[in-house]
């Protein structure tokens, strides 16, 4: 007698087996409280290790903006296609991309750094990268407020356009989550990728228009590459954020639907890509 068929007839499921996609989504929804609690606990525990606590959430991107602004704004002045309002330009770039970098790097380690949890408890493993990115979102909210206050020192003033940050942050969150899904699974199969991921995120950081206007730079190098600037998702985020916040900024509204296509596309691909390997997580490769 086929034991697998017999078990199936009696409603028994294989331990660690991968559920169907609808069942997987249902399990994820039922674990929403666990996901939120895990993200909140990690945020508190990580910050409690330092004397300044939550203040480091603001200080890390602030110090980065100061260092990069000094190097690219003064030492290398004129070497890049930098705009006139360089200080708020860099502040927005560094603060916003911090959300992406922490989500990508944290997502890459979300499974391999929680091996004991994965091996000991039954739950959808996708909860771990979701909790990681949600934790980064919670950190990003006070960072965003601090960023807006800093930019106001260079003439920016609150306006109704600031409400556009709501759809922008949501789309950016969805995009970062999809990226985290992909890297979370990839590092399980290729452990050495976790060592390379910081360099990948740094390369993306330097080539996404944080310190220079990507459209102007591409125009100088090769105008035929202009679609790259228009469809580069991180440049879309930065261009919209700068258009909203900076004094005399122009909001590229068409970048919203560019970003929406990227966000939902990467999220769906990443979700399915992660789900397909669900039963492999927690096993010795």
Secondary structure by P-SEA (a helix, b strand, c coil): ccaaaaaaaaccccccccccaaaaaaaaaaaaaaaaaaaaaaaaaaaaaccccaaaaaaaaaaaaaaaaaacccccccccccccaaaaaaaaaaaaaaaaaaaaaaaaaccccaaaaaaccccccaaaaaaaaaaaaaaaaaaaaaaaaaaacccccccccccaaaaaaaaaaaaaaaaaaaaaaaaaaccccccaaaaaaaaaaaaccccccaaaaaaaccccaaaaaacaaaaaaaaaaaaacccccccaaaaaaaaaaaaaaaaaaaaaaaaaacccccccc
